[in-house]
Amino acid sequence: MAECQSGVIAEANSDALFITLNGSRDGSSLQLIKQCLAQIPATQQNFRQRYPEADLHITAAIGSEFWDLLAPTQRPSELTGFPAMSGGGGTAPHTPADLLLHIRSERHDLNYEAAAVLMALLGKSVSLVDQVHGFRYLDSRDLTGFVDGTENPEGDHRAEVAVVGDEDSVFAGGSYIHLQRYEHDLEAWNRIAVKQQEDIIGRTKAANVEYASADKPLFSHTKRTSLKDDEGRSVEILRHSMPYGDMTRKGLLFASYGRSPEPFTEMLKSMVIGDGEGNTDHLLRYTRAVTGQAFFAPAPAWLEKLA
């Protein structure tokens, strides 16, 4: 399998910065953006050599709407815009951005430092859309109090799920990313009984024990996202989601990495539109997506050739 950007499959870190940007469309700005993207593998290596204990990773990804301006002759075979949808479970909006920098490590100060270096290289060729500081909360829980990411693939299977292979040889080593920022209504969530919360999630809160499949309500989050394909295999994504929050807004930065965008789209449809019998994800009654973006993170060798 072709080498991917290390942040695609690396194990979770304690801190992350999710930075989304829009790029200027003039020729000199596009060239500067290309030069910066080409330097990201070396920039990451420099930080990792100086601070090996921090386990820093920089994943750079290009938005579906911006791709053809940077690489008009080559495009990942399944790269499309974010699959906006609405239904009984609420709304998943499409709020496109041109670039994503997903910077993560065991040190928030180094994430900031790496971001500052890259933003200095990009200069006025980009404008900031959003920056979100994600952090590990307690024992890897979401702010709702439930452990998040329990079903993530492990070991070598992470690459099998998240990294493009020979099916698209030009972009082997790349990964499709979908990014959503959710805002939680924790006041409403905390007013309901723990058992009701557990039924909505499909998992116990304190012990993190998943309900048996037959015991999961059809509206539970784990029921709506535990899907099978036509051959009975689990539909999987690699999640790099992290809680974020301050005293004014609180939520989850949801990040899906996959070798194809289809698994994410199927899960989102199951949550928002439901199963055709009125069953949608009741967790969406207590949180709402305010952003939705689709990106592709090319292999390091492809990025380096941009210069």
C-alpha positions in Angstrom: 0.0 0.0 0.0 1.3 3.5 -0.9 2.5 5.7 2.0 -0.2 8.0 3.4 0.1 11.1 5.4 0.9 9.8 8.9 -2.0 11.6 10.5 -4.5 9.6 8.5 -3.9 6.4 10.4 -1.9 7.3 13.5 -3.5 6.6 16.9 -5.4 9.4 18.6 -3.6 12.3 20.3 -4.6 14.4 23.3 -4.9 17.7 21.4 -5.7 18.8 17.9 -6.2 21.9 15.8 -8.7 21.8 12.9 -8.1 24.8 10.6 -10.2 25.4 7.5 -9.2 28.0 4.9 -10.3 29.5 1.7 -7.7 30.2 -1.0 -7.4 33.2 -3.3 -8.0 32.4 -7.0 -5.3 34.4 -8.6 -2.3 32.7 -10.2 0.3 33.9 -7.7 -1.8 32.8 -4.7 -2.4 29.4 -6.2 1.3 28.9 -6.7 2.1 29.9 -3.2 -0.5 27.5 -1.8 1.0 24.7 -3.9 4.5 25.5 -2.6 3.2 25.4 1.0 1.4 22.1 0.6 4.5 20.6 -0.9 6.5 21.6 2.2 4.1 20.1 4.7 5.7 16.6 4.8 9.1 18.2 5.5 7.6 20.6 8.1 6.0 17.7 9.9 9.3 15.8 9.9 11.2 18.8 11.3 8.8 19.0 14.3 8.9 15.3 14.9 12.7 15.3 15.0 12.8 18.3 17.4 10.0 17.0 19.7 9.8 13.2 19.3 7.8 12.8 22.5 5.0 15.0 21.1 3.9 12.6 18.3 2.9 15.5 16.1 1.1 14.9 12.8 0.0 17.3 10.1 -2.7 16.2 7.7 -3.3 18.5 4.7 -6.3 18.1 2.6 -7.8 19.9 -0.4 -11.5 20.8 -0.7 -13.6 19.2 -3.4 -14.5 22.7 -4.8 -10.9 23.9 -4.8 -9.2 20.8 -6.2 -9.4 21.6 -9.9 -7.7 24.9 -9.4 -4.6 23.3 -7.9 -4.6 20.1 -10.0 -6.8 20.6 -13.1 -5.6 17.4 -14.9 -5.9 14.9 -12.1 -8.8 14.4 -9.7 -9.5 11.6 -7.2 -12.1 9.3 -8.7 -14.7 9.7 -6.0 -14.1 13.3 -4.8 -17.4 15.2 -4.7 -18.9 17.9 -2.6 -20.2 17.3 0.9 -23.5 15.3 0.7 -25.9 17.8 2.2 -29.2 16.3 3.3 -32.2 17.0 5.6 -34.9 14.8 7.0 -36.6 13.7 10.1 -33.3 13.7 11.9 -32.5 17.3 11.1 -30.1 18.9 8.6 -26.6 18.2 7.5 -25.5 21.4 5.7 -22.8 21.8 3.0 -20.5 24.7 4.0 -17.5 24.3 1.6 -13.9 25.2 2.5 -10.8 25.0 0.2 -8.2 23.6 2.6 -8.0 21.6 5.8 -5.0 21.5 8.2 -5.6 18.8 10.8 -2.7 19.2 13.2 -2.5 17.0 16.3 0.0 15.9 19.0 0.3 15.5 22.7 1.1 19.2 23.1 -1.3 22.0 22.3 1.6 24.5 22.2 3.3 22.6 19.4 0.0 22.3 17.4 -0.2 26.1 17.7 3.5 26.5 16.6 3.1 24.2 13.6 -0.1 26.1 12.6 1.7 29.4 12.9 4.6 28.2 10.7 2.2 27.0 8.0 0.0 30.2 8.1 3.1 32.3 7.7 4.1 30.3 4.6 0.6 30.7 3.2 0.5 34.4 3.9 -2.3 36.4 2.2 -3.0 33.6 -0.3 -5.6 32.3 2.2 -8.3 33.5 4.5 -9.4 31.7 7.7 -12.8 30.0 7.7 -12.6 28.4 11.1 -10.2 27.1 13.8 -11.3 24.6 16.4 -9.2 23.2 19.3 -10.1 19.6 19.9 -9.1 18.0 23.2 -9.2 14.6 24.9 -12.0 14.8 27.5 -11.7 12.6 30.5 -11.2 9.0 29.3 -11.8 9.7 25.6 -15.5 10.8 26.1 -17.6 13.2 24.2 -19.1 16.1 26.2 -22.3 14.2 26.4 -20.4 11.9 28.8 -20.2 8.8 26.6 -17.0 7.3 25.3 -16.5 8.2 21.6 -14.8 6.2 18.9 -15.1 2.8 20.5 -15.9 1.1 17.1 -12.8 2.6 15.3 -10.8 0.1 13.3 -7.5 -1.0 14.9 -4.0 -1.9 13.8 -3.4 -2.6 10.1 -7.2 -2.4 9.5 -7.0 1.3 10.0 -5.2 1.7 6.7 -7.6 -0.8 5.0 -10.5 1.4 6.0 -9.0 4.9 5.5 -6.4 4.7 2.7 -7.0 4.6 -1.1 -5.4 1.6 -2.7 -4.9 0.3 -6.3 -8.5 1.0 -7.2 -7.3 4.6 -7.9 -3.6 4.2 -8.5 -2.7 7.8 -9.2 -4.1 8.7 -5.7 -3.1 5.6 -3.8 -2.1 6.6 -0.3 -4.8 9.3 -0.2 -7.8 9.6 2.1 -11.3 11.1 1.7 -12.2 13.3 4.7 -15.6 14.6 5.8 -15.6 17.3 8.5 -18.6 18.4 10.5 -18.7 20.7 13.5 -21.6 19.8 15.8 -22.9 22.1 18.5 -24.4 20.3 21.5 -27.4 21.4 23.6 -26.0 20.1 26.8 -28.6 21.8 29.0 -31.4 19.8 27.2 -29.2 16.6 27.2 -28.5 16.7 30.9 -32.1 17.2 31.8 -33.0 13.7 30.6 -32.5 10.6 32.6 -29.3 8.6 32.2 -31.3 5.5 31.0 -32.9 7.6 28.3 -29.4 8.9 27.3 -28.2 5.3 27.1 -31.1 4.2 24.9 -30.4 7.1 22.6 -26.7 6.1 22.3 -27.2 2.4 22.5 -24.4 2.0 25.1 -24.1 2.3 28.8 -22.7 5.6 30.1 -20.4 4.8 33.0 -19.2 1.3 31.9 -19.2 1.9 28.1 -20.9 -1.4 27.4 -22.7 -1.6 24.0 -26.3 -2.9 24.0 -26.8 -6.2 22.3 -28.1 -5.6 18.7 -31.5 -6.9 19.5 -31.8 -4.5 22.5 -30.9 -1.3 20.6 -33.8 1.0 19.9 -34.1 1.7 16.2 -33.5 5.4 16.9 -30.3 4.8 18.8 -27.0 6.3 17.5 -25.2 3.0 17.4 -28.1 1.3 15.5 -28.2 4.0 12.9 -24.5 4.0 12.3 -23.9 0.2 12.5 -24.5 -0.7 8.9 -23.8 -3.7 6.7 -23.1 -3.7 2.9 -24.8 -6.1 0.4 -22.4 -8.8 1.3 -23.0 -8.5 5.1 -19.7 -6.8 5.9 -19.6 -3.8 8.3 -19.6 -0.4 6.7 -16.6 1.4 8.3 -14.9 4.7 8.6 -11.9 5.9 10.7 -13.0 8.6 13.1 -10.6 11.3 14.3 -13.4 13.3 16.1 -12.7 15.3 19.2 -14.7 17.4 21.6 -14.3 21.1 21.7 -15.7 23.8 23.9 -15.5 27.0 25.9 -18.1 28.8 28.0 -20.2 29.8 25.0 -20.2 26.9 22.6 -19.6 23.1 23.1 -19.7 20.2 20.8 -17.9 17.7 18.7 -15.6 18.2 15.7 -16.5 15.1 13.7 -13.8 13.9 11.3 -14.3 10.9 9.0 -11.4 9.4 7.1 -12.1 6.7 4.4 -10.7 5.1 1.3 -14.1 6.0 -0.2 -16.6 8.7 0.6 -19.5 6.2 0.4 -19.4 4.7 3.9 -19.7 8.2 5.5 -22.5 9.2 3.2 -24.4 6.0 4.0 -24.0 6.5 7.8 -25.1 10.2 7.5 -28.2 9.2 5.5 -29.1 6.6 8.1 -28.9 9.2 10.8 -30.6 12.1 9.2 -33.1 10.6 6.7 -33.5 7.2 8.5 -34.5 3.8 7.5 -37.6 4.6 5.5 -39.9 3.7 8.4 -39.5 6.9 10.4 -36.5 5.9 12.5 -33.8 8.5 12.6 -30.9 9.2 15.1 -32.4 10.7 18.2 -29.0 12.0 19.3 -29.6 14.7 16.6 -32.3 16.1 18.8 -29.6 17.2 21.2 -26.9 18.3 18.7 -26.8 19.9 15.3 -24.3 20.1 12.5 -23.4 23.6 11.7 -20.7 22.8 9.0 -20.1 20.1 6.4 -17.1 19.9 4.2 -15.5 17.3 1.9 -11.7 17.1 1.4 -9.1 14.7 0.0 -5.7 14.2 1.7 -3.2 13.1 -1.0 -0.2 11.0 -0.3 3.0 12.9 0.8 4.7 12.1 -2.5 1.8 13.7 -4.4 1.9 16.8 -2.2 5.7 17.2 -2.7 5.2 17.2 -6.5 3.0 20.2 -6.3 6.0 22.5 -6.0 
